[in-house]
């Protein structure tokens, strides 16, 4: 039974009393900050249905969205204390508590689809999951949310690096803002819900969000231009109270983990489709969009990635090992990324890429073109050797028929 509230919950005790199941079941309550229109919120609803089906009704999954039960900053302590069984947070929300969680927000580092597809179950994911466990929560799933950012503006389009000079722009966090400062911008960090008003009143000149949020938050009403770029990647991730999870019977634990793995796979084509739809929707309402070329992306990476990478490496003694683990997923590696790679990692990836030479632009087998490939990342859930492909169409859980994503989910994503 999935519980939905359309009005704010005044108190968890009251809410949970109302939601108490009529029969003996184990309750699995999940809190998150996303509105119902968000595509990850929609995905979570289907995850809940899948868990209940796989557990044959032994688990009663109750969803408390839109911060009705807990606010985003309350999720971690609430789950760790056992006030609620599970919650979803955005990766960069952990800030200095777990600085390693910022690895996917390093500019132009984690935005290749092959890397994103291989992340769940990888050594890199396991390292982050260990950090989360040390903080009293057990990670269950990584829901890929976006890799298509947009720089919005009203006075002039932000296409060249020089266009950012002196521009007051929405910042994300201290780490990512290092890249914006490097090109002369003046970032001001603020939550996504405050950006529209800040743009409207002139507090800031430019916005930074993902393309779906730019549409759902109606940035096009106060911004004329947008530059779409693979700036960074964002994940929402689901975590639970370890004592609660360990206390479940094996069948219930497996039901959650199997449904989580299915949802992780489903999130990739869903997110890609949502972003494509949002780009067309922004154009349809008159926003003038520029899609960043490979050459432009390389120039932005060269200017923005090094200071952010340096700040990330300085943030934790485990940062270098995490960078290496991400590189073992392979994909592209250029600029500051290549600079911090350990020699053995580069050799291993380059050697594994050799049989596929020429399938990506450049084609140098020694990795000097920045295209590298691993033999396969070691992780908790081994994956088959990667073959570059289009994302598998999202299907309803237990169905063989693909979902028409734009119709079912829309493009209501909101970037925090």
HELIX and SHEET records of a PDB file:
HELIX    1   1 UNK A   12  UNK A   18  1                                   7    
HELIX    2   2 UNK A   39  UNK A   54  1                                  16    
HELIX    3   3 UNK A   72  UNK A   74  5                                   3    
HELIX    4   4 UNK A   75  UNK A   81  1                                   7    
HELIX    5   5 UNK A   91  UNK A   94  5                                   4    
HELIX    6   6 UNK A   99  UNK A  105  5                                   7    
HELIX    7   7 UNK A  113  UNK A  119  1                                   7    
HELIX    8   8 UNK A  123  UNK A  134  1                                  12    
HELIX    9   9 UNK A  161  UNK A  164  5                                   4    
HELIX   10  10 UNK A  174  UNK A  182  1                                   9    
HELIX   11  11 UNK A  192  UNK A  201  1                                  10    
HELIX   12  12 UNK A  211  UNK A  216  1                                   6    
HELIX   13  13 UNK A  219  UNK A  221  5                                   3    
HELIX   14  14 UNK A  242  UNK A  246  1                                   5    
HELIX   15  15 UNK A  250  UNK A  284  1                                  35    
HELIX   16  16 UNK A  294  UNK A  315  1                                  22    
HELIX   17  17 UNK A  319  UNK A  327  1                                   9    
HELIX   18  18 UNK A  335  UNK A  340  1                                   6    
HELIX   19  19 UNK A  343  UNK A  353  1                                  11    
HELIX   20  20 UNK A  354  UNK A  356  5                                   3    
HELIX   21  21 UNK A  405  UNK A  409  1                                   5    
SHEET    1   A 5 UNK A  59  UNK A  64  0                                        
SHEET    2   A 5 UNK A  26  UNK A  31  1                                        
SHEET    3   A 5 UNK A  86  UNK A  90  1                                        
SHEET    4   A 5 UNK A 234  UNK A 240 -1                                        
SHEET    5   A 5 UNK A 138  UNK A 146 -1                                        
SHEET    1   B 4 UNK A 206  UNK A 210  0                                        
SHEET    2   B 4 UNK A 149  UNK A 153 -1                                        
SHEET    3   B 4 UNK A 225  UNK A 229 -1                                        
SHEET    4   B 4 UNK A 288  UNK A 291  1                                        
SHEET    1   C 2 UNK A 168  UNK A 171  0                                        
SHEET    2   C 2 UNK A 186  UNK A 189  1                                        
SHEET    1   D 2 UNK A 331  UNK A 332  0                                        
SHEET    2   D 2 UNK A 371  UNK A 372 -1                                        
END                                                                             
